[in-house]
């Protein structure tokens, strides 16, 4: 016969009061029901826990030895229940997410700060990553969800639209592009290009835009980090193309930026999550916060779940 927590609580109550009558009152049970639970516990353990007669109830030697172990078990179980209730109420928890560096360094920190003001015991684990790595971490459940760029349809992933992110050209303040009213890809052909790593979503977008015009984007220099690309532009090695969310666009007074006049140089920033996977209450609540706080996402209602496109 299995031993259960109700039987253990019954045993601890009788041991505490030395009385079936008082223990039954505490547990809101009839005395016969309490007696049945103690008998079932003794049968399940195969030992006698109490010596009792019509007047007294006393613990056996085995009963006394079991009290510390049962006490720890009940304390640990009660702690688990409290912890689960706290998680459900978002009083504490951990939100793990992977995010594009440009979004992670600009839009995201303020949203996290606002969320933590309301839920100070929720902590965050943020992993900066490029597009393909974000999808891999979501698939492998290394993170709860990712913030990346909408790609081809992935049957095991679902996305929620956040915002549009337009590409800008970044150049020195006295560069000829500073005088141009509009900047197109054709304008950029005249200047050396500092492009991002081929694994990045920014580079994929730039390569595709040039390819649609029948041209190849040939870099004078390549960089993995946007800060490195900015350093190369500052050193006069060329101009670079970065997303509007990049902190680097506003970080250096010696540089300027302008949006590129090409509809293909716009990327859709989305939340990526594993299909049919439930997240913790804290993670679900933070996703709602992202949707409400991010420019371009629907604020009147939670957007419906759509496939990546």
Secondary structure as UniProt FT lines:
FT   HELIX           5..17
FT   HELIX           20..27
FT   HELIX           31..45
FT   STRAND          50..52
FT   STRAND          57..59
FT   HELIX           61..88
FT   TURN            89..90
FT   STRAND          93..99
FT   HELIX           101..104
FT   TURN            105..106
FT   HELIX           107..118
FT   TURN            120..121
FT   STRAND          122..128
FT   HELIX           131..139
FT   TURN            140..141
FT   STRAND          145..149
FT   TURN            155..156
FT   STRAND          157..172
FT   TURN            173..174
FT   HELIX           176..179
FT   HELIX           185..188
FT   TURN            189..190
FT   STRAND          193..196
FT   TURN            198..199
FT   HELIX           201..212
FT   TURN            213..214
FT   STRAND          221..223
FT   HELIX           226..234
FT   TURN            235..236
FT   STRAND          239..243
FT   TURN            244..245
FT   HELIX           248..251
FT   TURN            253..254
FT   STRAND          255..260
FT   TURN            263..264
FT   STRAND          266..274
FT   TURN            275..276
FT   HELIX           281..293
FT   TURN            295..296
//
